[in-house]
Amino acid sequence: MFIRQTKYILLFTICSILFSSCNDEMEIVNTPEDTEQETENTDKTEIVYKTLVITASANGTATRTSYEETGNTIKAFWSEDDFIYVGSPNTGLTEEVNIDAENSGFTKFTIKSLSEDKKTASFEGTVAVAQNVTKILAFFGDANYIKVNNEEVKLNFETQSQSINILNDIEKYELMTASAELSADETQNISLAFNHENAVFKLNVGAVSNVEKFNELTISFPDNQELGFYSNVTIKADGTKTFGSPVNSLKVILGDGKGSGAEFSAYCLLRTTVISAASKFNIKAIESKSSGDYIYSYNLKVSSPIIENKFYYTPELNLAIDNTLVGEGTEASPYIIYNVEKLKGLNNTSGVYYQLSRDLDFTNIAFTPITTFEGTLDGNGKTISNLTFTVGDGNGGIFGTNNGTIKNLTVDGGTVTKTGNLDNNEGTGILAGVNNNNISNCIIKNSSLSASLSSKGTDVGIGLLVGTNNSGKTISECTVDASRLSVNGTNNAHIGGLVGYNLTGNIKFSFVKSATNITYTSTASEANIGGLIGRNKGGTIEGCSTNINITTNEPDVTLKIAGFIGDAYFGEETTIKGCYTTGSLTFRGKQTYGGFAGSLGGGGKKILTNCYTSLNFVGGTDRAFCSSSNAVEATNCYFVKGTQSAAITNVVSSTVDNLKNKLSTFNKLIWDNYEFAIGPSDDEPLIIQKKQ
């Protein structure tokens, strides 16, 4: 007969503890259904069983099932409804079963009597074991955690969950094991020395300044110690134990969190025999806030336990903020940016790799731009939000100058104010003032950049993503969405929805999306304003689009302005293919305007392939594609609205339906990851999208 249910108590708490083995004598009496049984194993070998009537007694404080906690002390007792499993694995089993299954080879022994202090218990029962079995095994715990096959018993805690309720978890998870030699008698007394196969750790955390609550707690062993937490241990029929592979750390999930100055506890399967007074544990607590994760740590040496039987430990821990960088700064093991302070502290970045591990909210947190970045920052798809800062003279952005690689990063709700001046080839953007290397898969959304310029250079860039993109450098798969750029003052600039000034750089598969606005109220003439780029002086622009609203309010200033590129008259050869613009352009007075480009031609050949504009105009409609246009080689380029007063070869008027019919022509560009598709409205007859 075997058990259906078990009261499980597995001990784990957060400091150091081990369950010491201890002798307890138990009286056991059990009545089998048959005095002798016969069965066959898988090899058809006859196995003869014998029935034993066993009396076992257990006394001593290390054997326990019920607990009472007072301060830093736990008292342990047997209770009237306790039971244990006694037997040996059924050698005829063909599959793994719970220990309370009728064919497991184990029988449930119920309690017979208790001493007055409840620290000595007697059990009785009967069990059938194979004739050749010389050792009896005994277990205390929940049958769901004790599995039996035809050779061994496995204690398995892979499904165990952690909580902060100490006594409840002790009573739920505690496991004890024992073994004893058998005699030839059918009725015999057995003394069992029980081992606790689990440990309890308990920590009293002292109050930590500025910490409201901890969300996670971890106990780990230093890497140089042969210690660890185990998910299983296997006991053979002869009592030999084998522990599974250990893990270095044990994590306690605290749900909604628990304040500093509180008590925490964790439970684990631990090889208690390897713990000594010289053992050390690393304690790490994490406070998670919108601005990031903040780590507090403490190194704990296991000194003399203060609770009976060495399984419970409660020092007060004075956790301190841990400012060390996680990772090695290499490509394989980047430094992890997990709070705003880590991002603000980037310096000496040359050749160093960084990665964001979570979103970072800068609400009410001061930020000073990082002057120069020379490493690799992988945003890992995470978002920096509500970041507000002011830029004085020189390059400005989250990164003033990027000489490294920035990728996979979103900036949401950024607010940047440019109050200082810019010199030639300098720039201001929300992500970077000047890009001297590579930026990819970055997003600016719900953000704003306002700039007021009064002196210094004329070739300066102001853009929502990047101010100036330098020679041969690449911006790819970046997006500006629902953001605002406003410029005033008395000095001109190159102003773009994505990039202000592209100095022979390359821009690919990047987009300025609807609800993005550029407003120019400056009194300075000679500015260049474009939905994607303010001034372009060479390079390759491919697979890009804009859906933007541009407004100028000064009728007496001379501007070059357009939905895609404000000015591309000067510079080296430029290739533009598979690009389009839509939205609206509102202007007054002397502006040189165009739907696609304000000024297109001049020095350096301009090669355009498969481009179109469907921009709406307020202020003039006779330059639907561009104004000046010498040195242009165009193929399959179209305008949907307005007229083109200056003829450009292969740039022609098209209806919306006719443009949609040219989908296959546009897709002859044969991009790896992008394609043209039919758009959602007449304002965007064709759109660029990732391949389905």
DOZANU-215908 format. One record per residue: x, z, y of N, C-alpha, C in turn. Coordinates in steps of 0.2 Angstrom, whole numbers, plus 5000, padded with zeros to 4 digits. Layout:
# DOZANU-215908
XZYXZYXZY...
# end
This chain:
# DOZANU-215908
500450004994500050005000500450005006500249965011500749955017500249965023500649965029500349985035500049925039499549945043499249895047499449905054499649965056499749975063500250035064500650035069501150075070501150095077501350155078501450185085502150165087502350125092502950105093503250135099503850155098504150185104504850165105504950115109505650095110505950115117506550145117506750175123507250135126507150125133507650095137507550125144508050145147507850165154508450145159508450145165508950115169509550155170509950185167510550215169510950205163511150255159511450245153511150295148510950275142510750315138510750295131510850325126510850305120510450355115510250325110509850365106510350385100510550445100510950475095510650485089510950475083510650485077510650555075510150575072510150645070509750655063509950705060509650715054508950755054508550725050507850765050507650755043507350805041507150805034506350795034506150755029505450745029505150745022504650775021504250775015503750725014503850685009503450625009503050625002502450605002502050594996501650534997501650484992501250424993501050404985500450374985500250364978500150284978500550254974500450174973499850164969499650104969499050074965499250074958499850054956500150054950500750084949500850124943501450154942502050114941501850054938502450004937502049934938502449894942502249824943502749774941502449714939502949664938502749604942503249564944503149504948503749464947503749404949504249354948504549334955505149324956505449304962505449224962505749194967505749124967506149084961506549124958506949094953506649114946506049144946505649164940506049214936506449254940506749314936506249374937506149404931505749464931505949524935505549544939505749604943505349664941505649714939505249774937505249824942504649854944504549904950504449964947504650014950504550084949504150124955503750164953503350204958503650274960503850284966504150354968503650394972503650454970503250504974503750544978503750534985504350554989504050614994504450664994504350715000504950705004504850705011505350695016505250745021505750775024505650825030506150795035505950805041506350785047506350845052506950865054506950915059507550905064507550925070508050915075507750875080508050885086507750855092507850775093508350745089508450675090507950635088507550665083506950625080506350645084506050595087505450615092504950555092504350575093503850515095503450535101503450595103503050615109503450645114503350635120503750665125503450695131503750745134503550775140504150775145503950755151504550745156504450805161504950835163504950885168505650875172505550855178506150835182506650795179507250815177507750775174507750785167507250815164507250835157506650805153506850775147506250755143506250795136505750825135505650855128505350815123505550815117505250765112504950805106504450785104504050815099503750765094503650795088503250755083502450775085502050725083501350735084500950725078500350755078499950755072499750695069499750635073499550575070500150525069500750555069501350515068501350485061501650425060501850405053502450365053502750355047503350315046503150265041503650215040503650165035504250175030504050185024504650195019504550145013505150125011505150075006505850035006505749975003506349925002506049855002506449805005506149745006505849714999505249684999505049654993505449594992505849594986506249534985505849474982505149474982504749424980504449384986504649404992504349374998504549304999504049265000504249195002504249175009504049225013503949215021504049285024504149285030504249345034503549375036503549435035502849475036503049535040502449565044502549625047502649685042502949735044503149785039502449825036501949815040501249845038500849805033501149745031500849695027500849725020500349715016500249745009500849725004501149665005501649645001502349655004502449695009503149695012503649735008503449775004503849825001503849895004503449905009503449965013502749995013502750065013502150105013502150145019501550155022501450205027501350275025501850315027501850385025501550425031501050465030500750505035501050575035500950605041501250675042500850725038501250775035500950825031500850885035501450905038501350975042501950965047501851015052502251025058502451095059503051105061503351165063502951195069503051255071502651285077502851245083503551235084503751195090503751125089503451095084503351025083503950985082504551015081505150975081505350965073504950995069505150985062504450955059504550905055503950875052504050855045503450865041503550845034503050785033503250735029502850675027502850665020502350635018502250625010501950555009502050525003501850465001502150444995501850384993502150354987502350284988502850254985503050184986503350154980503250094979503450054973504050014975504650024972505249984973505549954967505949904968506249874962506649914958506749904952507049954947507849964949508149904952508849904954508949934961508449954965508549984972508850054971509350064975509650134975509650164981509350134986509250164993508550144996508250204999507650195002507750185010507350145013507350135020506750165023506850195029506250225033506350195040505750185043505650155050505050195054505250205060504650225065504650175070504050155071503850105077503350065076503150015081502549975080502749915076502249905071502349855066502449785069502249775075502349705078503049695079503449745080504149735081504649735075504349755069504649755063504449705058504949665056504749605052505149615045504849595040505249595033505249535030505849515027505849455022506049485015506249445011506449465004507049495004507449505009508149535009508249585014507849585019508049625025507449645030507549685034507049705039507349695046507049665050507249645057506849675062507149715067506849745073506949695078506349665081506449615086506049625092506449625098506149645104506149585109506149525107506149465111505549465116504949485113504349485117504249555121504649595121504649655125504649645132504149675136504149675143504449735146504649725152504949785156504349815161504349875162503949905167504349965170503950005174504250055178503950125175503550125170503250185168503550205162503950255163504450285158504150305152503750355152503450385146503050335142502650295145502250245142502650195138503150175141503650125138504050155132504250225133504550255127504050255121503450275122502950285117502850215114502850165118502750095116503250065112503850075114504450035112504950065107504950135106505450165103505450145095506050135093506150115086506650165083506550195077507050235073507150205066507750215064507850195057508250245053508150245047508450295042508550265035509050295032509050275025509350335021509150335014509450385010509450365003509950394999510050374992509450394988509350354982508750374978509150404971508750454968508950474962508550444957508650464950508250424945507550454944507450514948506750544947506250504950505650514947505050484951504750524956504850584956504650634962505350664964505450654971506050674974505950694981506450734983506450754990507050714993506850694999507350655003507450675010508150685012508250695019508450635023508150625028508350555032508650575039509150545040509550545046509350485051508850495055508650445059509150425065509150355066509550335072509050295077509050315083508750275088509050205089508750155088509050085089508950065096508650105101508550085108508850135112508850115119509150165124508650155130508650215133508250215139508750225145508550185151508950195157508450215162508650265166508250285172508650295178508450265184508850275190508450305195508650355199508350375205508750345211508450295214508750265220508650295226509250315229509150345236508950295241508650325246508350285252508850245255508750175256509150125258508950105265509350115270509150095277508950025278508350015281508049945282507749915276507749945271507449915265506749945264506249895264505549915263505349925255505549875252505449885244505949835241506049855234506449815230505949775226506149715224505749675220506049665213506649675212506949665206507549705205507649725199508249775197508549745191509249745191509549725185510149775183510249785177510749825174511149775170511849775171512249735167512949765166513249745161513949765159514449725162515049755164515549715166515749665161516049605163516149555158516749575153517149625155517749635151517549695146516949715145516749765140516349725135516449755129516049725123515449765122515049755127514449795127513849735129513249755127512749715129512049735127511549705129510849715127510649665121510249695116510149655110509349635110509249585107508549565106508349585099508849595094508649605088509149635084509049675079509549705074509249695067509649675062509449665055509649725051509249755047509449805042509349775035509949775031509849755024509549805020509449795013509149845009509649895007510249885008510749935007510849975013510549965019510650005025511149975030511449915028511949885032511549855038511849865044511549835050511949785053511649735056511949675059511549665066511949665071511549655078511649585080511149555083511049485086511549485092511549425094512049405100511749445106512249485109511949525115511949475121511549505126511549475133511849525138512149495143512549545147512049585152511449565154511049595158510349605156510049655159509349675158508949675165508449635165508149625172507449665171507349705177506649735177506249705183505749675181505249645186504849705189504849715195504449765198503849745202503549685200502949665203502949655210502449695213502449695220502949735224503449755220504049795223503949865223504449905224504449975224504949995229504750045234505150065239505850095237506350095242506950125241506750195241507250235238507050305237506650325231506450275227506050285221506350285215506050295210506250295203506150235199506650205196506550145192506750155185506550115180506750125173506650065169507150055164507149995160507250015153507049965148507049985141507449925138507849945133508249885129508449905123508549855118508849875112509649875113509949925112510649935114511049965108511649945107512049975102512350045104511950095103512150155106512750185104513050165098513650185095514250165099514150115103514750085107514750115114514250155116514250185123514650255123515050255128515450315128515450345136515850395137515850425144516250375148516650325145517050285149516650215151516050205148515650145149515450145156515350075158515150065165514550015165514150025170513549985171513549965178513349895179513249875186512549875187512349905193511649915195511549865201511049815201510949775206510249775208510049785214509349785216509249735221508649695221508549645226507949655230508049645236507449645241507349575243506749555242506549485243506149485249506349445255505949435261505949365262505549345267505449275269506149255272506549295274507249275277507749265271507549285265508049275259508049335255508449335250508549395245509149435248509049495248509649545250509849585244510449585242510649615236511049685237510849735234511149795235511449815228512049845227512349855221512649925221512849945214513150015213513450005206514050025205514450025199514350105196514050105190513950175187514350185181514750245181515050265175514650315172514650305165514250345161514650415160514350465163514650535163514250575158514350635157513950675152513250675154512850645149512150645150511850715151511350715155511050785156510450795153510150755149509550755145509750775138509350805135509450825128509550765123509950765119510150715114510350645117510550645123510950595125510650525125510050525128509650465128509350445135509450495139509150485146509550505151509550465157510150485162509850465169509950515174509550505180510050525186510550495187510950505193510550475199510750495205510450465211510950415213510750355214511150295216511150285224511650285227511650265234511850185234511350145234511550075234511750055241512250005240512549975247512449905247512349875252512249795253512849765250512749715246513249675243513349605247513949605251514049545255514449495251514649505245515049455242514749385241515049335241514749265239514649265232514149235230513949225223514249155221514649145216514849075215515649075216515949015215516649005216516748955221516248925224516348875229516648805227516548795220516748735217516048685216516148625214515648585213515248605207515648635202515248665196514948725197515248765202514948835203514948845211514448815214514448825221514348895224514548905230514348975233513548965234513149025232512449025233512249045240511849015243511549035250510849065248510749125248510149155246509849195252510149205258509749235264510049205270509749215276509949185282510649205284510849265282511549285284512049245281511949225275512449185271512449115274511949085277511949025280512249025287512149085291512449095297513149105297513349125291514049145290514549085288514249025287514748975285515248965289515848965287516448945291517048935286517548905288518148885284517848845278517448795279517048755274517448695271518048685273518348625270518448625263518148575260518148565252517748615248517348655252516948705248516248685247515948705241515248685239514848745240514248725243513648775244513048745241512548795239511948775237511448835239510848805242510348855243509948875237509748935236509348955230508648965231508448975238507748985240507648965247507048965249506848945256507049005260507248985266507449035271507049035278506749085280506249085286506649125291506749095297507149115302506749145308506149165306505649195312505949255315506049255321506349315325507049325323507449275320508149285319508549245323508949275327509449235331509849185327510049125330510449085326510949045331511549045329512049005333512248945329512248885332512448825328513148835325513148805319513848805315514248745318514748765321515148715326515348645321515648665316515948605312515848625304515548575301515448585293515848535290516248555285516748505281516648515274516148545271516048555264515548515262515148535256514548505254514048555253513448545256512848585256512348555253512148575247511548555243510948595245510448575248509848615250509448625244509548595238509248605232508448605233508248555237507548555238507248605242507648655245507348715248507248695256506848745259506748735266506948785270507248765276507448815282506848805287506548865288505948865293506048905299505648885304505548925310506248945313506748895313507348905316507348885323507548935328507548915335508248925338508548885342509148895345509248845351509748865355509848825361510548795361510648735363511348705363511548695370512248715371512548705378512848645378513448635381513848575382514148555375514148495374514548465367513948455362514248435356513848425350513348485349512748465346512348525345511848505339511648555335511248545329511348605325510948615320511148665315511848665313512148595313512848585312513048545318513448565322513648525328513948465326514448465321514748405319514848415311514548365308514548365300515148315298515648345295516248305292516148305285515648335282515548345275514948305272514648335267514048305264513448355265512848335267512248375268511748345264511348375259510848335255510348385253509748355252509148395248508948455252508948445259508748505263508148485268507648525269507148525273507148575279507048545285506948595291506248585293505948645293505248645295505148695301504748665306504648715312505248725316505748685316506348695320506248685327506548725332506448715339507148715342507348655345508048655347507948635355508348665359508348655366509048635368509148575371509848555373509848565381510248615383510348625390510948605393511448595389512148575392512148495392512748475393512948405394513348375388513248315388513648275382514148225385514748215382515248165384515148105379515448055380515447995377515548005369515047975365515047975358514848045355514648095359514448155357513648155356513348205353512648195351512348265350511648265350511248315348510648295344510648335338510048325334509848385331509248395327509048455324509548475318509648425314510148435308510848435311511048385314511748375316511848345322512348365327512448325333512748265331513348265327513748205326513848205318513648145315513848145308514448095307514948125303515548095302515648085294515148095290515148085283514448065280514148105276513548075273513048135273512448105275511848145275511348115270510948145266510548115261509948165260509348135259508748165256508648225260508648225267508448275271507848265275507448315277506848305280506848355286506548325292506448365298505648355299505248415299504548405300504348465304503748445308503448495312503948535317504448495319504948515323505048485330505448515334505448485341506148495344506348445348506948445351506848425358507048465363506948445370507648445373507848395378508448385380508448375388508848405392508948385399509648375400509848315402510548295404510648275411511148295414511348285421511948255422512448255418513148235420513548215413514148185414514648165409514448105406514548095400514548025396513947985397513947925396513347875395513247855388513747855384513647835377513547895373512947935374512747995370512147985366512048015361511548015356511048075356510448065356509948115355509448095350509448125344508948105339508648165335508048155332507748215329508148235322508448185319508848205313509548215315509848165318510548165320510648135327511048165331511248135338511548065337512248065335512648005334512848005327512747945324513047925317513647885318514247905316514847865317515047815312515547775314515747715310515747725303515447685299515447685292515147735288514847785292514547845289513747825287513547865282512847845279512347905280511747875282511147925281510647885277510447925272510047885267509447935264508947905263508347935261508148005265508147995271507948055276507348035279506948085281506348075284506248125290505848095295505648135301504848135301504548195301503848195300503548235305503048215309502648255313503048295318503548265321504048305325504048275332504348305337504248285344504948285347505148235351505748235355505548215362505848255367505648245374506348255378506448205382507048205386506848195394507248235398507148225405507848235408507948245414508548255418508748195422509348185424509648135428510148095425510348105418510848065415510548025409510747965408510447925403510747945396510447915391510647935384510347875379510547875373510247835367509847885363509147865363508647915360508247885354508347915349507947895343507547945339507047915336506647965331507047985325507547955323507947975318508647985320508947935323509647935326509647915333509947945337510047925344510547865345511147875342511647825343511947805336511847745334512147725327512747685329513347705328513947675330514247645323514047585321514247545315514147585309513647635309513547675303512947635299512847665293512347635288511747685288511147655288510547695287510047665282509947695277509547665272508947715269508347675268507847705265507647775269507647775275507447825279506847815284506447865285505747845288505647895294505247875299504947915304504247905303503847965302503147955300502747975305502047965304501547965309501548035312501248045318501248105322501948125325502348085324503048095328503048065335503248095340503148075346503848075350503948025354504548025359504248025366504448065370504248065377504848065382504848015386505448015391505148015398505348075401505148085408505748085413506348065410506948065414506948015420507348035426507347985431507947935430508347945425508947905424508747835421509047785423509047715421509547705415509447645412509947625407509847665400509347705399509247735393509047685388509147695381508847655376508447705371507847685370507447725366507147685360507247705354506947675348506647725343506147695340505747745335506247765329506647725327507147745322507847755326508147715330508747715333508747695340509047735344509047725351509547665353510147665351510647605352510947605345511047535343511347525337511947475338512547485336513147445337513447425331513047395326513347375320513147415314513347395308513147425302512547395298512347425293511747405289511147455289510647425291509947465291509547435286509347465281508947435275508347485273507847455272507247495269507047555273506947545280506747595284506147575288505747625290505147615294505047665299504547655304504347705308503647695310503347755311502647755313502647805318502747785325502947825330502547815336502447865341502147855347502647865352502847815357503347825362503047815369503147865373502847865380503447875385503447825390503847835396503447845402503647885407503147895413503447885419504047855419504447835426504447765427504047735432503947665432504647635435505047665439505647635442506247645438506247665432506847665428506947605424507547585423507647525418507847555411507447535406507547555400507547495395507847505389507747465383507347505378506747485376506347525372505947485367505847515361505547475356505347525350504947505346504647545340505147555335505647515334506147525329506847535332507147485336507847495339507747485346507947525350507947515358508447455360509047465358509547415360510047405354510047335353510547315348510947255350511047255357511347195360512147185359512447245359513147245359513347265352514047265351514347295345514447235340514647265334514847215328514247195324514347155319513847125315513347175313512747165313512247205311511747175306511647205300511147185295510547225295509947195296509347235295508847205290508747235285508247205280507747255277507147225276506647265273506447325277506347305284506147365288505547345292505147395295504547385299504447435303503947425308503747475313503047475315502747525316502047525318501947595323501347605325501247655330501047625337501347665342501147645349501747645354501747605359502247605364501847605371501947655375501647655381502247655386502247615391502847605396502547575403502947585408502747565414503447535418503347485422503847455426504347415423504947435424505547385422505747385415505447405411505647415404505847345401506347345397506447295392506247315386505647285383505347315378505247265372505047285366504947245361504547285355504147255351503847285346504347315341504847275339505347285334505947315337506247275342506847295346506747275353507047315357507047305364507547245366508147255364508647205366509047185359508947125357509247105351509647045351510247045350510746985351511347005354511646965359512246975362512846975357513347025359513947025355513747045347514047015343513947025336513346995333513346965327512846935324512346985322511646965323511147005320510746975315510746995308510446965303509847005301509246975301508647005300508346975294508147015289507746985283507147025281506546995280505947025278505847095282505747075289505547135293504847115297504447165299503847155303503747215307503347195312503047245317502347235318501947295318501247295320501147345325501647355330501547405335501047385340500647445343500247435348500547445355500447405360500747405366500247435371500447475376500147485382500647475388500547415392501047405397501247335397501147295391501447225390501347205383501247145382501147125375501447055373501847025378502146965377502846965373503047025371503747025368503547065361503147035357502847075351503447095346503947055346504547065341505147095345505347065350505947085354505947045361506447075365506547035371507146985370507746995373508246955373508446945365508646885363508746875356509246825354509746815358510246765355510646795350511046755346511446775340511046805335510346795334509946825329509846765323509946785317509746745311509246785308508646765308508046795305507746755299507546785294507246755289506546805287506046765286505346805284505246865289505246855295505046915300504446895304504046945305503346935307503146985312502746965317502347015321501647005320501247065320500547055319500147065325500347095330500047105336500447075342500047055348500447025353500646955352501046935357501346875357502146875358502546825356503246825357503446765362503546785368503646735373504346695372504846725370505446695369505446675361505546615360505546595353506146615349506046645343506546665338506446625332506946595329506846555323506646605317506146585314505946625308505646695309505446705316505046765318504346735320503846745317503246715318502646765318502046745321501446785321501146785314500846835312500546835305499846885306499346865302498846905301498946965296498547015296498647065291498647035284498046995283498046975276498546925274498846885279499346845277500046885275500046935279500646975278500647015271500047035269499947065262500047015257499946945258500046895253500746885252501246905257501946895256502246955253501846995249502147055246502747035241502646985237503146965232503746935236503646905242504246885246504646945248504346995251504647055253505047095247504747085241505047125235505647085232505747025235506346985233507047025235506947075239507547115240507847155234507447165229507647195223508047255224507647305226507947375227507947415220508447455219508447495213507847545212507747585218507247635218506647635222506647585227506047575231505747505231505147495233504847425233504347425239504147365241503547365246502947365242502347385245501747395242501247375247500647365245500047355250499947425254499847415260499847475264499047505265498947565267498347595268497847575273498147535278497747515284498047455287497647425292497947365295498547375299498647435302499247455305499847455301499747465295500347465290500147415284500147355285499947305280500347315273501047325275501447335269501847395270501947435265502347495266502947495261503347545262503947555258503847615254503847615247503747675243504247675237504347735234504747735228504347705223504747665218504447635213504147685208503547655206503047695202503347705195
# end
